[in-house]
């Protein structure tokens, strides 16, 4: 896994259901909790769709389909 050198490193902690953690491990393909969470955060920050309003995006898709008809 590629990790960026950002200088200061912090320890972050959270509480979540074990089923959610297992699903995250499956989706990321990682066996360790640390790597699965790191990979998920890395993806979230890089993904262009995470900062869009989901309703706005959905409305744009519906309008595009209507214009094609």
PQR file of N, CA, C, O and H, with PARSE charges and radii, in Angstrom:
ATOM      1  N   UNK A   1       0.845  -1.168   0.000 -0.4000 1.5000
ATOM      2  CA  UNK A   1       0.000   0.000   0.000 -0.0000 2.0000
ATOM      3  C   UNK A   1       0.897   1.240   0.000  0.5500 1.7000
ATOM      4  O   UNK A   1       1.871   1.302   0.751 -0.5500 1.4000
ATOM      5  N   UNK A   2       0.575   2.209  -0.827 -0.4000 1.5000
ATOM      6  CA  UNK A   2       1.346   3.434  -0.954 -0.0000 2.0000
ATOM      7  C   UNK A   2       0.897   4.431   0.105  0.5500 1.7000
ATOM      8  O   UNK A   2      -0.290   4.743   0.206 -0.5500 1.4000
ATOM      9  H   UNK A   2      -0.216   2.159  -1.437  0.4000 1.0000
ATOM     10  N   UNK A   3       1.823   4.922   0.878 -0.4000 1.5000
ATOM     11  CA  UNK A   3       1.506   5.917   1.897 -0.0000 2.0000
ATOM     12  C   UNK A   3       2.261   7.198   1.581  0.5500 1.7000
ATOM     13  O   UNK A   3       3.454   7.169   1.280 -0.5500 1.4000
ATOM     14  H   UNK A   3       2.787   4.669   0.796  0.4000 1.0000
ATOM     15  N   UNK A   4       1.562   8.314   1.652 -0.4000 1.5000
ATOM     16  CA  UNK A   4       2.182   9.600   1.383 -0.0000 2.0000
ATOM     17  C   UNK A   4       2.924  10.078   2.623  0.5500 1.7000
ATOM     18  O   UNK A   4       2.483   9.850   3.750 -0.5500 1.4000
ATOM     19  H   UNK A   4       0.592   8.338   1.897  0.4000 1.0000
ATOM     20  N   UNK A   5       4.035  10.732   2.408 -0.4000 1.5000
ATOM     21  CA  UNK A   5       4.778  11.313   3.509 -0.0000 2.0000
ATOM     22  C   UNK A   5       4.192  12.690   3.793  0.5500 1.7000
ATOM     23  O   UNK A   5       4.488  13.654   3.086 -0.5500 1.4000
ATOM     24  H   UNK A   5       4.392  10.918   1.493  0.4000 1.0000
ATOM     25  N   UNK A   6       3.378  12.780   4.805 -0.4000 1.5000
ATOM     26  CA  UNK A   6       2.721  14.041   5.127 -0.0000 2.0000
ATOM     27  C   UNK A   6       3.376  14.744   6.305  0.5500 1.7000
ATOM     28  O   UNK A   6       2.885  15.785   6.742 -0.5500 1.4000
ATOM     29  H   UNK A   6       3.138  11.998   5.380  0.4000 1.0000
ATOM     30  N   UNK A   7       4.454  14.212   6.824 -0.4000 1.5000
ATOM     31  CA  UNK A   7       5.121  14.851   7.964 -0.0000 2.0000
ATOM     32  C   UNK A   7       4.559  14.354   9.271  0.5500 1.7000
ATOM     33  O   UNK A   7       4.933  13.282   9.746 -0.5500 1.4000
ATOM     34  H   UNK A   7       4.853  13.367   6.469  0.4000 1.0000
ATOM     35  N   UNK A   8       3.667  15.122   9.855 -0.4000 1.5000
ATOM     36  CA  UNK A   8       3.108  14.799  11.164 -0.0000 2.0000
ATOM     37  C   UNK A   8       2.124  13.628  11.059  0.5500 1.7000
ATOM     38  O   UNK A   8       1.259  13.611  10.183 -0.5500 1.4000
ATOM     39  H   UNK A   8       3.364  15.993   9.470  0.4000 1.0000
ATOM     40  N   UNK A   9       2.262  12.679  11.937 -0.4000 1.5000
ATOM     41  CA  UNK A   9       1.383  11.510  11.972 -0.0000 2.0000
ATOM     42  C   UNK A   9       0.557  11.585  13.251  0.5500 1.7000
ATOM     43  O   UNK A   9       1.087  11.876  14.324 -0.5500 1.4000
ATOM     44  H   UNK A   9       2.964  12.694  12.649  0.4000 1.0000
ATOM     45  N   UNK A  10      -0.741  11.321  13.133 -0.4000 1.5000
ATOM     46  CA  UNK A  10      -1.622  11.332  14.296 -0.0000 2.0000
ATOM     47  C   UNK A  10      -2.270   9.958  14.448  0.5500 1.7000
ATOM     48  O   UNK A  10      -2.376   9.196  13.487 -0.5500 1.4000
ATOM     49  H   UNK A  10      -1.171  11.085  12.261  0.4000 1.0000
ATOM     50  N   UNK A  11      -2.688   9.666  15.635 -0.4000 1.5000
ATOM     51  CA  UNK A  11      -3.397   8.423  15.932 -0.0000 2.0000
ATOM     52  C   UNK A  11      -4.879   8.755  16.001  0.5500 1.7000
ATOM     53  O   UNK A  11      -5.295   9.605  16.788 -0.5500 1.4000
ATOM     54  H   UNK A  11      -2.602  10.285  16.416  0.4000 1.0000
ATOM     55  N   UNK A  12      -5.689   8.074  15.162 -0.4000 1.5000
ATOM     56  CA  UNK A  12      -7.134   8.310  15.165 -0.0000 2.0000
ATOM     57  C   UNK A  12      -7.834   7.019  15.579  0.5500 1.7000
ATOM     58  O   UNK A  12      -7.382   5.923  15.249 -0.5500 1.4000
ATOM     59  H   UNK A  12      -5.352   7.383  14.523  0.4000 1.0000
ATOM     60  N   UNK A  13      -8.922   7.158  16.293 -0.4000 1.5000
ATOM     61  CA  UNK A  13      -9.625   5.994  16.812 -0.0000 2.0000
ATOM     62  C   UNK A  13     -11.129   6.213  16.688  0.5500 1.7000
ATOM     63  O   UNK A  13     -11.614   7.339  16.806 -0.5500 1.4000
ATOM     64  H   UNK A  13      -9.290   8.048  16.562  0.4000 1.0000
ATOM     65  N   UNK A  14     -11.869   5.115  16.447 -0.4000 1.5000
ATOM     66  CA  UNK A  14     -13.319   5.208  16.350 -0.0000 2.0000
ATOM     67  C   UNK A  14     -13.950   3.901  16.815  0.5500 1.7000
ATOM     68  O   UNK A  14     -13.272   2.883  16.955 -0.5500 1.4000
ATOM     69  H   UNK A  14     -11.475   4.201  16.351  0.4000 1.0000
ATOM     70  N   UNK A  15     -15.238   3.948  17.048 -0.4000 1.5000
ATOM     71  CA  UNK A  15     -16.000   2.765  17.439 -0.0000 2.0000
ATOM     72  C   UNK A  15     -16.985   2.488  16.320  0.5500 1.7000
ATOM     73  O   UNK A  15     -17.707   3.390  15.894 -0.5500 1.4000
ATOM     74  H   UNK A  15     -15.789   4.775  16.934  0.4000 1.0000
ATOM     75  N   UNK A  16     -17.027   1.235  15.829 -0.4000 1.5000
ATOM     76  CA  UNK A  16     -17.982   0.858  14.803 -0.0000 2.0000
ATOM     77  C   UNK A  16     -18.345  -0.606  14.951  0.5500 1.7000
ATOM     78  O   UNK A  16     -17.592  -1.374  15.549 -0.5500 1.4000
ATOM     79  H   UNK A  16     -16.440   0.502  16.174  0.4000 1.0000
ATOM     80  N   UNK A  17     -19.497  -1.005  14.411 -0.4000 1.5000
ATOM     81  CA  UNK A  17     -19.924  -2.406  14.519 -0.0000 2.0000
ATOM     82  C   UNK A  17     -18.949  -3.343  13.802  0.5500 1.7000
ATOM     83  O   UNK A  17     -18.396  -2.992  12.759 -0.5500 1.4000
ATOM     84  H   UNK A  17     -20.109  -0.381  13.925  0.4000 1.0000
ATOM     85  N   UNK A  18     -18.747  -4.518  14.360 -0.4000 1.5000
ATOM     86  CA  UNK A  18     -17.803  -5.468  13.771 -0.0000 2.0000
ATOM     87  C   UNK A  18     -18.216  -5.875  12.356  0.5500 1.7000
ATOM     88  O   UNK A  18     -17.360  -6.133  11.510 -0.5500 1.4000
ATOM     89  H   UNK A  18     -19.196  -4.803  15.207  0.4000 1.0000
ATOM     90  N   UNK A  19     -19.538  -5.935  12.094 -0.4000 1.5000
ATOM     91  CA  UNK A  19     -20.004  -6.294  10.754 -0.0000 2.0000
ATOM     92  C   UNK A  19     -19.569  -5.243   9.732  0.5500 1.7000
ATOM     93  O   UNK A  19     -19.215  -5.574   8.601 -0.5500 1.4000
ATOM     94  H   UNK A  19     -20.234  -5.726  12.782  0.4000 1.0000
ATOM     95  N   UNK A  20     -19.599  -3.985  10.139 -0.4000 1.5000
ATOM     96  CA  UNK A  20     -19.189  -2.903   9.249 -0.0000 2.0000
ATOM     97  C   UNK A  20     -17.686  -3.007   8.953  0.5500 1.7000
ATOM     98  O   UNK A  20     -17.259  -2.804   7.816 -0.5500 1.4000
ATOM     99  H   UNK A  20     -19.886  -3.716  11.058  0.4000 1.0000
ATOM    100  N   UNK A  21     -16.908  -3.317   9.958 -0.4000 1.5000
ATOM    101  CA  UNK A  21     -15.466  -3.467   9.774 -0.0000 2.0000
ATOM    102  C   UNK A  21     -15.160  -4.644   8.850  0.5500 1.7000
ATOM    103  O   UNK A  21     -14.294  -4.536   7.982 -0.5500 1.4000
ATOM    104  H   UNK A  21     -17.255  -3.481  10.882  0.4000 1.0000
ATOM    105  N   UNK A  22     -15.849  -5.749   9.024 -0.4000 1.5000
ATOM    106  CA  UNK A  22     -15.629  -6.909   8.160 -0.0000 2.0000
ATOM    107  C   UNK A  22     -16.001  -6.596   6.710  0.5500 1.7000
ATOM    108  O   UNK A  22     -15.307  -7.022   5.786 -0.5500 1.4000
ATOM    109  H   UNK A  22     -16.553  -5.837   9.730  0.4000 1.0000
ATOM    110  N   UNK A  23     -17.085  -5.859   6.511 -0.4000 1.5000
ATOM    111  CA  UNK A  23     -17.487  -5.464   5.156 -0.0000 2.0000
ATOM    112  C   UNK A  23     -16.441  -4.539   4.538  0.5500 1.7000
ATOM    113  O   UNK A  23     -16.134  -4.650   3.351 -0.5500 1.4000
ATOM    114  H   UNK A  23     -17.648  -5.514   7.262  0.4000 1.0000
ATOM    115  N   UNK A  24     -15.895  -3.629   5.341 -0.4000 1.5000
ATOM    116  CA  UNK A  24     -14.853  -2.730   4.857 -0.0000 2.0000
ATOM    117  C   UNK A  24     -13.610  -3.512   4.446  0.5500 1.7000
ATOM    118  O   UNK A  24     -13.005  -3.219   3.416 -0.5500 1.4000
ATOM    119  H   UNK A  24     -16.144  -3.539   6.305  0.4000 1.0000
ATOM    120  N   UNK A  25     -13.233  -4.493   5.236 -0.4000 1.5000
ATOM    121  CA  UNK A  25     -12.074  -5.331   4.900 -0.0000 2.0000
ATOM    122  C   UNK A  25     -12.294  -6.069   3.591  0.5500 1.7000
ATOM    123  O   UNK A  25     -11.378  -6.169   2.775 -0.5500 1.4000
ATOM    124  H   UNK A  25     -13.725  -4.731   6.074  0.4000 1.0000
ATOM    125  N   UNK A  26     -13.494  -6.585   3.382 -0.4000 1.5000
ATOM    126  CA  UNK A  26     -13.806  -7.282   2.132 -0.0000 2.0000
ATOM    127  C   UNK A  26     -13.725  -6.339   0.939  0.5500 1.7000
ATOM    128  O   UNK A  26     -13.129  -6.671  -0.086 -0.5500 1.4000
ATOM    129  H   UNK A  26     -14.238  -6.504   4.045  0.4000 1.0000
ATOM    130  N   UNK A  27     -14.334  -5.151   1.082 -0.4000 1.5000
ATOM    131  CA  UNK A  27     -14.359  -4.192  -0.026 -0.0000 2.0000
ATOM    132  C   UNK A  27     -12.974  -3.676  -0.372  0.5500 1.7000
ATOM    133  O   UNK A  27     -12.671  -3.454  -1.545 -0.5500 1.4000
ATOM    134  H   UNK A  27     -14.817  -4.881   1.914  0.4000 1.0000
ATOM    135  N   UNK A  28     -12.129  -3.484   0.632 -0.4000 1.5000
ATOM    136  CA  UNK A  28     -10.787  -2.957   0.373 -0.0000 2.0000
ATOM    137  C   UNK A  28      -9.797  -4.051   0.010  0.5500 1.7000
ATOM    138  O   UNK A  28      -8.734  -3.770  -0.544 -0.5500 1.4000
ATOM    139  H   UNK A  28     -12.375  -3.664   1.584  0.4000 1.0000
ATOM    140  N   UNK A  29     -10.138  -5.296   0.318 -0.4000 1.5000
ATOM    141  CA  UNK A  29      -9.226  -6.398   0.044 -0.0000 2.0000
ATOM    142  C   UNK A  29      -8.093  -6.503   1.052  0.5500 1.7000
ATOM    143  O   UNK A  29      -7.092  -7.174   0.802 -0.5500 1.4000
ATOM    144  H   UNK A  29     -11.001  -5.524   0.767  0.4000 1.0000
ATOM    145  N   UNK A  30      -8.251  -5.850   2.172 -0.4000 1.5000
ATOM    146  CA  UNK A  30      -7.221  -5.860   3.216 -0.0000 2.0000
ATOM    147  C   UNK A  30      -7.650  -6.760   4.367  0.5500 1.7000
ATOM    148  O   UNK A  30      -8.835  -6.850   4.685 -0.5500 1.4000
ATOM    149  H   UNK A  30      -9.065  -5.305   2.374  0.4000 1.0000
ATOM    150  N   UNK A  31      -6.687  -7.421   4.985 -0.4000 1.5000
ATOM    151  CA  UNK A  31      -7.028  -8.306   6.102 -0.0000 2.0000
ATOM    152  C   UNK A  31      -6.888  -7.614   7.457  0.5500 1.7000
ATOM    153  O   UNK A  31      -7.531  -8.013   8.427 -0.5500 1.4000
ATOM    154  H   UNK A  31      -5.724  -7.348   4.726  0.4000 1.0000
ATOM    155  N   UNK A  32      -6.051  -6.582   7.524 -0.4000 1.5000
ATOM    156  CA  UNK A  32      -5.880  -5.891   8.809 -0.0000 2.0000
ATOM    157  C   UNK A  32      -6.799  -4.672   8.884  0.5500 1.7000
ATOM    158  O   UNK A  32      -7.087  -4.021   7.880 -0.5500 1.4000
ATOM    159  H   UNK A  32      -5.528  -6.258   6.736  0.4000 1.0000
ATOM    160  N   UNK A  33      -7.244  -4.388  10.091 -0.4000 1.5000
ATOM    161  CA  UNK A  33      -8.108  -3.236  10.331 -0.0000 2.0000
ATOM    162  C   UNK A  33      -7.402  -1.951   9.922  0.5500 1.7000
ATOM    163  O   UNK A  33      -7.986  -1.106   9.242 -0.5500 1.4000
ATOM    164  H   UNK A  33      -7.010  -4.917  10.907  0.4000 1.0000
ATOM    165  N   UNK A  34      -6.165  -1.805  10.330 -0.4000 1.5000
ATOM    166  CA  UNK A  34      -5.396  -0.597  10.053 -0.0000 2.0000
ATOM    167  C   UNK A  34      -5.312  -0.325   8.547  0.5500 1.7000
ATOM    168  O   UNK A  34      -5.565   0.795   8.105 -0.5500 1.4000
ATOM    169  H   UNK A  34      -5.691  -2.492  10.882  0.4000 1.0000
ATOM    170  N   UNK A  35      -4.962  -1.336   7.770 -0.4000 1.5000
ATOM    171  CA  UNK A  35      -4.815  -1.157   6.323 -0.0000 2.0000
ATOM    172  C   UNK A  35      -6.160  -0.924   5.634  0.5500 1.7000
ATOM    173  O   UNK A  35      -6.243  -0.149   4.681 -0.5500 1.4000
ATOM    174  H   UNK A  35      -4.756  -2.246   8.129  0.4000 1.0000
ATOM    175  N   UNK A  36      -7.204  -1.586   6.108 -0.4000 1.5000
ATOM    176  CA  UNK A  36      -8.529  -1.401   5.512 -0.0000 2.0000
ATOM    177  C   UNK A  36      -9.025   0.024   5.726  0.5500 1.7000
ATOM    178  O   UNK A  36      -9.550   0.648   4.804 -0.5500 1.4000
ATOM    179  H   UNK A  36      -7.137  -2.216   6.882  0.4000 1.0000
ATOM    180  N   UNK A  37      -8.860   0.534   6.932 -0.4000 1.5000
ATOM    181  CA  UNK A  37      -9.295   1.898   7.222 -0.0000 2.0000
ATOM    182  C   UNK A  37      -8.450   2.902   6.452  0.5500 1.7000
ATOM    183  O   UNK A  37      -8.980   3.867   5.902 -0.5500 1.4000
ATOM    184  H   UNK A  37      -8.433   0.028   7.681  0.4000 1.0000
ATOM    185  N   UNK A  38      -7.144   2.685   6.410 -0.4000 1.5000
ATOM    186  CA  UNK A  38      -6.260   3.588   5.672 -0.0000 2.0000
ATOM    187  C   UNK A  38      -6.648   3.639   4.189  0.5500 1.7000
ATOM    188  O   UNK A  38      -6.743   4.714   3.598 -0.5500 1.4000
ATOM    189  H   UNK A  38      -6.713   1.901   6.857  0.4000 1.0000
ATOM    190  N   UNK A  39      -6.869   2.472   3.606 -0.4000 1.5000
ATOM    191  CA  UNK A  39      -7.226   2.400   2.186 -0.0000 2.0000
ATOM    192  C   UNK A  39      -8.565   3.082   1.914  0.5500 1.7000
ATOM    193  O   UNK A  39      -8.716   3.770   0.905 -0.5500 1.4000
ATOM    194  H   UNK A  39      -6.793   1.598   4.086  0.4000 1.0000
ATOM    195  N   UNK A  40      -9.530   2.895   2.802 -0.4000 1.5000
ATOM    196  CA  UNK A  40     -10.843   3.520   2.640 -0.0000 2.0000
ATOM    197  C   UNK A  40     -10.742   5.040   2.732  0.5500 1.7000
ATOM    198  O   UNK A  40     -11.372   5.751   1.948 -0.5500 1.4000
ATOM    199  H   UNK A  40      -9.407   2.336   3.622  0.4000 1.0000
ATOM    200  N   UNK A  41      -9.965   5.535   3.671 -0.4000 1.5000
ATOM    201  CA  UNK A  41      -9.789   6.982   3.812 -0.0000 2.0000
ATOM    202  C   UNK A  41      -9.073   7.549   2.598  0.5500 1.7000
ATOM    203  O   UNK A  41      -9.459   8.594   2.075 -0.5500 1.4000
ATOM    204  H   UNK A  41      -9.454   4.958   4.308  0.4000 1.0000
ATOM    205  N   UNK A  42      -8.032   6.864   2.151 -0.4000 1.5000
ATOM    206  CA  UNK A  42      -7.288   7.298   0.973 -0.0000 2.0000
ATOM    207  C   UNK A  42      -8.222   7.385  -0.242  0.5500 1.7000
ATOM    208  O   UNK A  42      -8.163   8.349  -1.005 -0.5500 1.4000
ATOM    209  H   UNK A  42      -7.718   6.015   2.575  0.4000 1.0000
ATOM    210  N   UNK A  43      -9.071   6.386  -0.414 -0.4000 1.5000
ATOM    211  CA  UNK A  43     -10.024   6.388  -1.524 -0.0000 2.0000
ATOM    212  C   UNK A  43     -11.022   7.529  -1.379  0.5500 1.7000
ATOM    213  O   UNK A  43     -11.303   8.231  -2.350 -0.5500 1.4000
ATOM    214  H   UNK A  43      -9.118   5.602   0.207  0.4000 1.0000
ATOM    215  N   UNK A  44     -11.553   7.719  -0.197 -0.4000 1.5000
ATOM    216  CA  UNK A  44     -12.541   8.774   0.038 -0.0000 2.0000
ATOM    217  C   UNK A  44     -11.969  10.145  -0.301  0.5500 1.7000
ATOM    218  O   UNK A  44     -12.642  10.962  -0.929 -0.5500 1.4000
ATOM    219  H   UNK A  44     -11.325   7.149   0.592  0.4000 1.0000
ATOM    220  N   UNK A  45     -10.748  10.396   0.105 -0.4000 1.5000
ATOM    221  CA  UNK A  45     -10.136  11.693  -0.156 -0.0000 2.0000
ATOM    222  C   UNK A  45      -9.790  11.903  -1.624  0.5500 1.7000
ATOM    223  O   UNK A  45      -9.794  13.039  -2.099 -0.5500 1.4000
ATOM    224  H   UNK A  45     -10.201   9.733   0.615  0.4000 1.0000
ATOM    225  N   UNK A  46      -9.492  10.835  -2.347 -0.4000 1.5000
ATOM    226  CA  UNK A  46      -9.120  10.954  -3.759 -0.0000 2.0000
ATOM    227  C   UNK A  46     -10.314  10.903  -4.702  0.5500 1.7000
ATOM    228  O   UNK A  46     -10.228  11.409  -5.821 -0.5500 1.4000
ATOM    229  H   UNK A  46      -9.489   9.913  -1.961  0.4000 1.0000
ATOM    230  N   UNK A  47     -11.417  10.310  -4.284 -0.4000 1.5000
ATOM    231  CA  UNK A  47     -12.571  10.096  -5.148 -0.0000 2.0000
ATOM    232  C   UNK A  47     -13.267  11.425  -5.462  0.5500 1.7000
ATOM    233  O   UNK A  47     -13.616  12.167  -4.544 -0.5500 1.4000
ATOM    234  H   UNK A  47     -11.487   9.899  -3.375  0.4000 1.0000
ATOM    235  N   UNK A  48     -13.470  11.729  -6.742 -0.4000 1.5000
ATOM    236  CA  UNK A  48     -14.108  12.998  -7.095 -0.0000 2.0000
ATOM    237  C   UNK A  48     -15.587  13.060  -6.730  0.5500 1.7000
ATOM    238  O   UNK A  48     -16.154  14.151  -6.661 -0.5500 1.4000
ATOM    239  H   UNK A  48     -13.186  11.126  -7.487  0.4000 1.0000
ATOM    240  N   UNK A  49     -16.217  11.928  -6.498 -0.4000 1.5000
ATOM    241  CA  UNK A  49     -17.651  11.908  -6.216 -0.0000 2.0000
ATOM    242  C   UNK A  49     -17.996  12.114  -4.752  0.5500 1.7000
ATOM    243  O   UNK A  49     -19.167  12.331  -4.438 -0.5500 1.4000
ATOM    244  H   UNK A  49     -15.757  11.042  -6.555  0.4000 1.0000
ATOM    245  N   UNK A  50     -17.038  12.058  -3.847 -0.4000 1.5000
ATOM    246  CA  UNK A  50     -17.334  12.174  -2.418 -0.0000 2.0000
ATOM    247  C   UNK A  50     -17.682  13.595  -2.002  0.5500 1.7000
ATOM    248  O   UNK A  50     -18.273  13.800  -0.942 -0.5500 1.4000
ATOM    249  H   UNK A  50     -16.087  11.881  -4.102  0.4000 1.0000
ATOM    250  N   UNK A  51     -17.327  14.569  -2.812 -0.4000 1.5000
ATOM    251  CA  UNK A  51     -17.580  15.954  -2.432 -0.0000 2.0000
ATOM    252  C   UNK A  51     -18.784  16.544  -3.174  0.5500 1.7000
ATOM    253  O   UNK A  51     -19.093  17.726  -3.021 -0.5500 1.4000
ATOM    254  H   UNK A  51     -16.847  14.403  -3.673  0.4000 1.0000
ATOM    255  N   UNK A  52     -19.449  15.731  -3.962 -0.4000 1.5000
ATOM    256  CA  UNK A  52     -20.631  16.196  -4.680 -0.0000 2.0000
ATOM    257  C   UNK A  52     -21.889  15.942  -3.858  0.5500 1.7000
ATOM    258  O   UNK A  52     -21.949  15.010  -3.056 -0.5500 1.4000
ATOM    259  H   UNK A  52     -19.198  14.771  -4.086  0.4000 1.0000
ATOM    260  N   UNK A  53     -22.866  16.768  -4.068 -0.4000 1.5000
ATOM    261  CA  UNK A  53     -24.162  16.574  -3.436 -0.0000 2.0000
ATOM    262  C   UNK A  53     -24.853  15.414  -4.152  0.5500 1.7000
ATOM    263  O   UNK A  53     -25.138  15.531  -5.344 -0.5500 1.4000
ATOM    264  H   UNK A  53     -22.817  17.526  -4.719  0.4000 1.0000
ATOM    265  N   UNK A  54     -25.137  14.293  -3.468 -0.4000 1.5000
ATOM    266  CA  UNK A  54     -25.719  13.119  -4.132 -0.0000 2.0000
ATOM    267  C   UNK A  54     -27.056  13.416  -4.817  0.5500 1.7000
ATOM    268  O   UNK A  54     -27.331  12.879  -5.889 -0.5500 1.4000
ATOM    269  H   UNK A  54     -24.906  14.199  -2.499  0.4000 1.0000
ATOM    270  N   UNK A  55     -27.876  14.252  -4.218 -0.4000 1.5000
ATOM    271  CA  UNK A  55     -29.162  14.582  -4.817 -0.0000 2.0000
ATOM    272  C   UNK A  55     -28.959  15.383  -6.102  0.5500 1.7000
ATOM    273  O   UNK A  55     -29.635  15.146  -7.103 -0.5500 1.4000
ATOM    274  H   UNK A  55     -27.653  14.688  -3.347  0.4000 1.0000
ATOM    275  N   UNK A  56     -28.036  16.319  -6.066 -0.4000 1.5000
ATOM    276  CA  UNK A  56     -27.746  17.121  -7.251 -0.0000 2.0000
ATOM    277  C   UNK A  56     -27.256  16.232  -8.395  0.5500 1.7000
ATOM    278  O   UNK A  56     -27.682  16.389  -9.539 -0.5500 1.4000
ATOM    279  H   UNK A  56     -27.487  16.511  -5.253  0.4000 1.0000
ATOM    280  N   UNK A  57     -26.364  15.305  -8.080 -0.4000 1.5000
ATOM    281  CA  UNK A  57     -25.841  14.398  -9.100 -0.0000 2.0000
ATOM    282  C   UNK A  57     -26.960  13.535  -9.676  0.5500 1.7000
ATOM    283  O   UNK A  57     -27.036  13.340 -10.889 -0.5500 1.4000
ATOM    284  H   UNK A  57     -26.017  15.177  -7.150  0.4000 1.0000
ATOM    285  N   UNK A  58     -27.805  13.031  -8.828 -0.4000 1.5000
ATOM    286  CA  UNK A  58     -28.920  12.188  -9.268 -0.0000 2.0000
ATOM    287  C   UNK A  58     -29.868  12.971 -10.177  0.5500 1.7000
ATOM    288  O   UNK A  58     -30.315  12.449 -11.199 -0.5500 1.4000
ATOM    289  H   UNK A  58     -27.743  13.189  -7.842  0.4000 1.0000
ATOM    290  N   UNK A  59     -30.174  14.203  -9.820 -0.4000 1.5000
ATOM    291  CA  UNK A  59     -31.041  15.042 -10.636 -0.0000 2.0000
ATOM    292  C   UNK A  59     -30.424  15.309 -12.008  0.5500 1.7000
ATOM    293  O   UNK A  59     -31.123  15.307 -13.021 -0.5500 1.4000
ATOM    294  H   UNK A  59     -29.811  14.627  -8.990  0.4000 1.0000
ATOM    295  N   UNK A  60     -29.122  15.535 -12.034 -0.4000 1.5000
ATOM    296  CA  UNK A  60     -28.440  15.756 -13.315 -0.0000 2.0000
ATOM    297  C   UNK A  60     -28.553  14.523 -14.204  0.5500 1.7000
ATOM    298  O   UNK A  60     -28.756  14.653 -15.411 -0.5500 1.4000
ATOM    299  H   UNK A  60     -28.554  15.536 -11.211  0.4000 1.0000
ATOM    300  N   UNK A  61     -28.427  13.344 -13.635 -0.4000 1.5000
ATOM    301  CA  UNK A  61     -28.538  12.106 -14.411 -0.0000 2.0000
ATOM    302  C   UNK A  61     -29.946  11.942 -14.974  0.5500 1.7000
ATOM    303  O   UNK A  61     -30.107  11.548 -16.129 -0.5500 1.4000
ATOM    304  H   UNK A  61     -28.262  13.239 -12.654  0.4000 1.0000
ATOM    305  N   UNK A  62     -30.957  12.237 -14.178 -0.4000 1.5000
ATOM    306  CA  UNK A  62     -32.345  12.125 -14.632 -0.0000 2.0000
ATOM    307  C   UNK A  62     -32.610  13.103 -15.766  0.5500 1.7000
ATOM    308  O   UNK A  62     -33.245  12.747 -16.759 -0.5500 1.4000
ATOM    309  H   UNK A  62     -30.826  12.557 -13.239  0.4000 1.0000
ATOM    310  N   UNK A  63     -32.130  14.332 -15.625 -0.4000 1.5000
ATOM    311  CA  UNK A  63     -32.325  15.337 -16.663 -0.0000 2.0000
ATOM    312  C   UNK A  63     -31.622  14.955 -17.970  0.5500 1.7000
ATOM    313  O   UNK A  63     -32.152  15.194 -19.055 -0.5500 1.4000
ATOM    314  H   UNK A  63     -31.615  14.621 -14.818  0.4000 1.0000
ATOM    315  N   UNK A  64     -30.437  14.368 -17.864 -0.4000 1.5000
ATOM    316  CA  UNK A  64     -29.720  13.916 -19.069 -0.0000 2.0000
ATOM    317  C   UNK A  64     -30.511  12.842 -19.794  0.5500 1.7000
ATOM    318  O   UNK A  64     -30.606  12.858 -21.022 -0.5500 1.4000
ATOM    319  H   UNK A  64     -30.007  14.174 -16.983  0.4000 1.0000
ATOM    320  N   UNK A  65     -31.084  11.901 -19.038 -0.4000 1.5000
ATOM    321  CA  UNK A  65     -31.869  10.824 -19.649 -0.0000 2.0000
ATOM    322  C   UNK A  65     -33.111  11.377 -20.342  0.5500 1.7000
ATOM    323  O   UNK A  65     -33.488  10.911 -21.418 -0.5500 1.4000
ATOM    324  H   UNK A  65     -31.008  11.888 -18.041  0.4000 1.0000
ATOM    325  N   UNK A  66     -33.737  12.360 -19.728 -0.4000 1.5000
ATOM    326  CA  UNK A  66     -34.944  12.948 -20.316 -0.0000 2.0000
ATOM    327  C   UNK A  66     -34.640  13.680 -21.611  0.5500 1.7000
ATOM    328  O   UNK A  66     -35.442  13.656 -22.545 -0.5500 1.4000
ATOM    329  H   UNK A  66     -33.431  12.737 -18.854  0.4000 1.0000
ATOM    330  N   UNK A  67     -33.477  14.336 -21.671 -0.4000 1.5000
ATOM    331  CA  UNK A  67     -33.088  15.052 -22.878 -0.0000 2.0000
ATOM    332  C   UNK A  67     -32.817  14.106 -24.043  0.5500 1.7000
ATOM    333  O   UNK A  67     -33.036  14.462 -25.201 -0.5500 1.4000
ATOM    334  H   UNK A  67     -32.826  14.356 -20.913  0.4000 1.0000
ATOM    335  N   UNK A  68     -32.341  12.902 -23.734 -0.4000 1.5000
ATOM    336  CA  UNK A  68     -32.035  11.917 -24.773 -0.0000 2.0000
ATOM    337  C   UNK A  68     -33.301  11.368 -25.425  0.5500 1.7000
ATOM    338  O   UNK A  68     -33.260  10.935 -26.576 -0.5500 1.4000
ATOM    339  H   UNK A  68     -32.163  12.612 -22.794  0.4000 1.0000
ATOM    340  N   UNK A  69     -34.418  11.379 -24.713 -0.4000 1.5000
ATOM    341  CA  UNK A  69     -35.682  10.800 -25.226 -0.0000 2.0000
ATOM    342  C   UNK A  69     -36.325  11.649 -26.255  0.5500 1.7000
ATOM    343  O   UNK A  69     -37.384  11.296 -26.773 -0.5500 1.4000
ATOM    344  H   UNK A  69     -34.451  11.731 -23.777  0.4000 1.0000
TER
END
